[in-house]
Amino acid sequence: MNNSTVKFAVYDNNNFYKIDLSKVLLQFTEFDFTYFWEQCIEAGRIARKDGRLPQNIISNAKAIISNAHPFIEACLSTLYSEIVTDCIIEYICHSERISLEELWTRCITPKNLYETAIFRRISEYKANRAINRWTSIVKLQEYARNKIDFIFGTSEGDSPLTDEIIRTRKEYFDLAFAVAANELGCPENALPAVRVCTPATLPNAAFAVSKVSKAIYRRFSDALSDGPDMSSLENKNCSKIHDQIAMDAYSFIKDMTRPSNVDINFALEAMKDNPDELYLPDSFKAVIDLEFELMIQRKIRLRKCESCGRYFTAVDNNTRCDRVNSSGKTCRKQYDVLLAGIAQSAGMSISEPHENVPVEVIIPSDTEKRCQKLYNALYKRVGKGIDDNEFKEWSQYLSNMKRNLKIGEATLAQLDEFLDYSDKLCDEVKLASKAKIPHAPVEKTYERITSPSPVGTTPVPNSGLDISQLVQSPAEPQVATIVSSDKVTVKPFVPQAFDTVFDAFMAGYSDEGESEKVAPEKREKKHVEIKMPQWERLTREDAYGKKK
Amino acid sequence: MFFINESAAINGIADTIMKGSVSLYNAIKYIYSIADNDFYNVNIKDAFKVVLNNVTDADSLQALGLRINDKTCAEMQNKEYNRVLPLIVYSFAVRIPTLKNVKNGDDYMSDDQLYRLYTAVIEKGAENYNDLIPETFLETKYLVRKGKKIPHYTADWYKTYIYTNVPSLAEITNKNMFLFGLVDVLFAMFYSCLEEELHNKIIEFTTDTPDIEE
């Protein structure tokens, strides 16, 4: 049997209904009755004009409220058949500030079907034959919310929520209710309760398991037709004579022999899908209490979301729920994105990243134009100020950047930054092409972005680097050699910046020294040697195309 | 008194008296059923309010969950008790001369109109079984003409009939004692409300064409 699911039956209904433990409870406590309420008010408005309640709106409203809880769905044609009238009555009393008695007196000589419906319903309240089911649902929703908060809520200074604590809290809550009921003199049999049955021990088992019941009746119909009429006991207090009544009924089948294999197989076929255990609540509160009890028995916990403050079913250690909030993301994903953002701005990688959330970034047309303009400008100068490989690397970087933006792994700010860098590069290339020399390096240092990797992974798997490191490393400018795993063939695009010509000159002799700066744990790995650009020593005049 | 359609008015008023009689007859049964199983569920004051506000339709009491059947009113489901209905009709019929006091301006119902109304009601099914009801049409007519006080409408004849003719209700039981208590109050109040209903009906017939009931 599924640990998180139970089935229940209700009186006057031969069907069985399912409860998904904790889900049904949360669904009920968070159910928004606004639409139902609006439909009822609309029905009341039309009924006041037409003299009768509009059946289509009533059906619609009942369909809405049946989604709030399986118990309401199960009892929609019995206990909750007049839920719309109940809601209208409540609305009239509330809006016109009149008492129920006053409304009843107003409708005591009904002039139309609408007034008759209201008069009949209030009469049922007065004769204890019904309650206002609408207000009852609202109160029970509050009851369920309070109980959840009492049992699963946490505050500073509380002990850790162990199973024992949760059970004790629940028992305390129920006991408080029992004490209040007892002190107020509520009779024991007037309080909500649940019976545990099987389909064959239900009070209406003869109808709930009708196929087999018919076969049994055929066997004993002769004897039963001669039996006494016990229906007269219906309105008598039989609490002390249950056994006597039961044995009187049993006496008519006491000689029953086991049926043939054919009959047993027929019964097997008819009953194989029936649940092993079935709950029979006598009220809505009983169902709510049953769900709490079973949740605690089966160690299903609720936890308060640290973002939205609503409860959710705790399946792991996460403290945020999977409900979609106003941002269009779930609290959990929103929090993960926030964490990633913090890590990115701090230049740190997340040791155990949560599921990455791709947020698609649409590139503005201005930026697109800027990209195209830069591309054209650099493409014109391939072989002049910039060589073919360098251009390919640059264009590949731009392409990857755009693709990463679309899958949410890069931001517009990063693209803009790259374009700023590219502008400078372009200026350098222009100057160099005029002087027919290779362009000078620009200030910022970028590494290559590889092809986009699946969502949730960093662009360079197993490298220990995240996208923030790959895109930009402001703290420590990248050097001419990088450490790479064997799996990744990186040919980094390394425009370096030097403060002085001397620095640039010295860079050519610094391979050994640079290798010492690499983290010690990575020294064992294979180093990819990067060819430095072939620097040509030029005078300033040569570089700017001026002659002495 | 001038009616737009006199025969229709006479019939209409007679119908109201008949409906009132049936309503009282049923109201007794409905309220009697409270003693069966709803003694602590139904407030008898509510039941009275419903009956007195609907003097021609006691079935409104069903809204309170009251039912007339062989279980709740077993003691009343017999031939002897069924004679109560024509007795009720007769008890109302002999008081028809009091309708002379209903005035529309200076106009009021003539003796002839009142007698025709009395005849119509008697024809619809009234009977003074064993002369249980001491009043007569002529006696009431005399008292009205002389301006003397008309005796209050009471349940004395009803109780006499029950004690002498309906053994199942004459027996001293919780339910039956409840019945005798309730009819004392109900009869007097019901008649008062029925009188008001008849007054309204008469005025209605003089001023406008009455609604044809479906």
Chai-1 contact restraints between the chains, C-beta under 6 A:
chainA,res_idxA,chainB,res_idxB,connection_type,confidence,min_distance_angstrom,max_distance_angstrom,comment,restraint_id
A,I108,B,N53,contact,1.0,0.0,6.0,A-B,restraint_1
A,T109,B,N53,contact,1.0,0.0,6.0,A-B,restraint_2
A,T109,B,N54,contact,1.0,0.0,6.0,A-B,restraint_3
A,R120,B,A63,contact,1.0,0.0,6.0,A-B,restraint_4
A,S123,B,A63,contact,1.0,0.0,6.0,A-B,restraint_5
A,S123,B,L64,contact,1.0,0.0,6.0,A-B,restraint_6
A,K126,B,D46,contact,1.0,0.0,6.0,A-B,restraint_7
A,A127,B,N41,contact,1.0,0.0,6.0,A-B,restraint_8
A,A127,B,V42,contact,1.0,0.0,6.0,A-B,restraint_9
A,A127,B,L64,contact,1.0,0.0,6.0,A-B,restraint_10
A,A127,B,G65,contact,1.0,0.0,6.0,A-B,restraint_11
A,N128,B,N41,contact,1.0,0.0,6.0,A-B,restraint_12
A,R129,B,G65,contact,1.0,0.0,6.0,A-B,restraint_13
A,N235,B,N37,contact,1.0,0.0,6.0,A-B,restraint_14
